Amino acid sequence: MKATRLGWMGVKTRQFAQMNAFYRDVLNLDVLSIDDRSGRFKLNDGTEVHVYGELDEDHGFFGSGPVVALEVDNFAAARTRLLSIGQCMAALLRTGRQRVRDHWQ
């Protein structure tokens, strides 16, 4: 199993407006959407960056740091390896063109 690229990144923050402004105005990321719960941005390679605010109820497990999803060349092998070492995960992993989601903690 090999991680091949960053597939997605998300962060939950109390500085919701400031973080959205940073991605939009400082880093000049393409804006996919911004509402009262989340901001969604896109890098040139298509990778999405999501910002979740305090009104978001679905991403409380994120904790204080960013959550990333890595694209891997073999999803089944990646899942098996991470579980075998007791790695706690709550992320989206992908393989090739097929998106495969697996969330666990």
Phi, psi and omega in degrees: 000136177222133173284131186251335178189165173285125181266332186186152174218139177220153178216141173253132188214152171279340178266053187302307182297318181294320180292319175299317179297321179299310180295321182283311191264330182266309181273350178056040176286149175295133179271122174273316177190152172219127174225195184284353181245331184208155169239136182232128186231165181223134173279167181302329181276003178096351179296132179265145175237123182245142176240126180246132181265184183294337178282345177288130182254358187260351187234031179297334180289352181297330183072209187264356182242170178290155173247131180240153173240130180256139171280134181235156181279342180214100185298313182300317180294321180297314180298313180300315182296313181297318178293326182292335179260007176074024181289128174277128182225150170210078190209169176258127174247146180233157172224123179056225181272347181270123178275129178234125179257139173210109180251129173205163180226000000 
